[in-house]
Amino acid sequence: MRILINGKVYDSTETPVLIIFDENEKKLFNGMKKFISAPEHYTVEQRQKIFDTEI
């Protein structure tokens, strides 16, 4: 996944990306609250730690 934020591109194959949806977006994504995409070498535990981050 690649994402553009303020003119800078982030590639989830290099940097983990966590997206947290607001109430309206949850409706668009069938109730999904969060989405994470991370490099392949990240373990399940590393991904879970990012996913559990409070923002």
C-alpha positions as a Markdown table, in Angstrom:
| # | Residue | x | y | z |
|---|---|---|---|---|
| 1 | Met | 0.0 | 0.0 | 0.0 |
| 2 | Arg | 1.2 | 3.5 | -0.7 |
| 3 | Ile | -0.3 | 6.5 | 0.9 |
| 4 | Leu | 0.2 | 10.2 | 0.3 |
| 5 | Ile | 0.2 | 12.5 | 3.3 |
| 6 | Asn | 1.1 | 16.2 | 2.9 |
| 7 | Gly | 2.9 | 15.5 | -0.3 |
| 8 | Lys | 5.0 | 12.7 | 1.1 |
| 9 | Val | 4.5 | 9.1 | -0.1 |
| 10 | Tyr | 4.7 | 6.3 | 2.5 |
| 11 | Asp | 5.1 | 2.7 | 1.3 |
| 12 | Ser | 3.9 | 0.0 | 3.7 |
| 13 | Thr | 6.5 | -2.4 | 2.3 |
| 14 | Glu | 9.0 | -0.1 | 4.0 |
| 15 | Thr | 7.1 | 1.6 | 6.8 |
| 16 | Pro | 4.1 | 0.3 | 8.7 |
| 17 | Val | 0.8 | 2.1 | 8.1 |
| 18 | Leu | -2.1 | 2.2 | 10.5 |
| 19 | Ile | -5.4 | 3.7 | 9.4 |
| 20 | Ile | -8.1 | 4.4 | 12.0 |
| 21 | Phe | -11.5 | 5.0 | 10.5 |
| 22 | Asp | -14.0 | 7.6 | 11.8 |
| 23 | Glu | -17.7 | 6.7 | 12.2 |
| 24 | Asn | -18.7 | 7.6 | 8.7 |
| 25 | Glu | -15.7 | 5.7 | 7.2 |
| 26 | Lys | -16.6 | 2.6 | 9.3 |
| 27 | Lys | -19.9 | 2.5 | 7.4 |
| 28 | Leu | -18.1 | 2.6 | 4.1 |
| 29 | Phe | -15.8 | -0.2 | 5.2 |
| 30 | Asn | -18.4 | -2.6 | 6.7 |
| 31 | Gly | -17.7 | -1.7 | 10.3 |
| 32 | Met | -13.9 | -1.9 | 10.1 |
| 33 | Lys | -12.4 | 0.3 | 12.8 |
| 34 | Lys | -8.7 | 0.0 | 11.9 |
| 35 | Phe | -6.4 | -1.3 | 9.1 |
| 36 | Ile | -2.7 | -2.0 | 9.3 |
| 37 | Ser | -0.3 | -2.8 | 6.5 |
| 38 | Ala | 3.3 | -3.5 | 7.4 |
| 39 | Pro | 6.5 | -4.8 | 5.8 |
| 40 | Glu | 6.6 | -8.6 | 5.4 |
| 41 | His | 9.4 | -9.1 | 7.9 |
| 42 | Tyr | 7.2 | -7.7 | 10.8 |
| 43 | Thr | 6.0 | -10.4 | 13.1 |
| 44 | Val | 2.4 | -10.9 | 14.2 |
| 45 | Glu | 3.4 | -9.5 | 17.6 |
| 46 | Gln | 5.0 | -6.4 | 16.0 |
| 47 | Arg | 1.9 | -5.8 | 13.9 |
| 48 | Gln | -0.4 | -6.3 | 17.0 |
| 49 | Lys | 1.6 | -3.7 | 19.0 |
| 50 | Ile | 1.1 | -1.2 | 16.3 |
| 51 | Phe | -2.6 | -2.1 | 15.9 |
| 52 | Asp | -3.2 | -1.6 | 19.6 |
| 53 | Thr | -1.6 | 1.9 | 19.7 |
| 54 | Glu | -4.0 | 4.5 | 21.0 |
| 55 | Ile | -4.0 | 7.7 | 18.9 |
